[in-house]
Amino acid sequence: MSEERIPEERFLRLPQILRLIPIGKSTLLEKVKKGEFPKQIKLGSKISVWKASEVQAYIDNHCKAFDGNEVRNG
């Protein structure tokens, strides 16, 4: 009998993402709609999550710190 494993993927809720990326909720959701930010996974009628690995990849590819003070979003 093989042992089933739970994937190690973590999920983030919207407030957690907004603490990581300095943009507003409406801007983030517009980026999702345009395909510029990873799409959320609906867990229920009022619950959405994002894969942490996809959010981290977005941060790695789009957010650059300049002089330790300024963050550019793209």
C-alpha positions as CSV (number, residue, x, y, z in Angstrom):
1,M,0.0,0.0,0.0
2,S,1.4,3.3,-1.0
3,E,1.5,6.3,1.3
4,E,-0.5,9.3,0.0
5,R,1.3,12.6,0.5
6,I,-0.2,16.1,0.8
7,P,1.5,18.6,-1.6
8,E,3.9,21.0,0.0
9,E,2.4,23.9,-1.8
10,R,1.2,26.8,0.4
11,F,-1.6,29.2,-0.3
12,L,-2.0,32.9,0.4
13,R,-5.1,34.9,1.0
14,L,-5.5,38.4,-0.4
15,P,-4.5,40.3,2.7
16,Q,-1.3,38.4,2.9
17,I,-0.5,39.2,-0.7
18,L,-1.2,42.9,-0.2
19,R,1.3,42.9,2.7
20,L,4.0,41.5,0.4
21,I,3.3,43.6,-2.7
22,P,2.6,47.4,-2.2
23,I,-0.4,47.8,-4.5
24,G,-4.1,48.2,-3.8
25,K,-6.7,45.4,-3.9
26,S,-8.4,46.8,-7.0
27,T,-5.0,47.1,-8.8
28,L,-4.1,43.5,-7.9
29,L,-7.5,42.1,-9.1
30,E,-7.2,44.1,-12.3
31,K,-3.7,42.6,-12.9
32,V,-5.3,39.1,-12.4
33,K,-8.0,39.9,-14.9
34,K,-5.4,41.1,-17.5
35,G,-3.3,38.0,-16.9
36,E,-0.4,40.0,-15.4
37,F,-0.7,38.4,-12.0
38,P,-1.4,34.7,-11.2
39,K,-5.0,33.7,-11.1
40,Q,-6.6,32.9,-7.8
41,I,-8.2,29.5,-6.9
42,K,-11.7,29.7,-5.6
43,L,-12.3,27.5,-2.5
44,G,-15.8,28.8,-2.0
45,S,-18.2,31.6,-2.9
46,K,-16.2,34.1,-0.7
47,I,-12.8,32.4,-0.4
48,S,-10.0,32.8,-2.9
49,V,-6.3,31.8,-2.5
50,W,-3.2,32.1,-4.6
51,K,-0.4,29.6,-4.8
52,A,2.5,30.9,-2.8
53,S,5.0,29.7,-5.3
54,E,3.3,31.7,-8.1
55,V,3.2,34.8,-6.0
56,Q,6.9,34.5,-5.1
57,A,7.7,34.0,-8.8
58,Y,5.8,37.3,-9.6
59,I,7.7,39.1,-6.9
60,D,11.0,37.7,-8.1
61,N,10.3,38.8,-11.7
62,H,8.5,42.1,-11.3
63,C,9.4,43.8,-8.0
64,K,12.9,45.4,-7.9
65,A,14.2,47.4,-4.9
66,F,16.2,50.5,-5.8
67,D,18.4,52.1,-3.2
68,G,16.6,50.1,-0.5
69,N,13.8,52.7,-0.4
70,E,11.8,52.4,-3.6
71,V,9.9,49.5,-5.0
72,R,8.8,49.3,-8.7
73,N,5.8,47.3,-9.6
74,G,5.3,46.0,-13.1
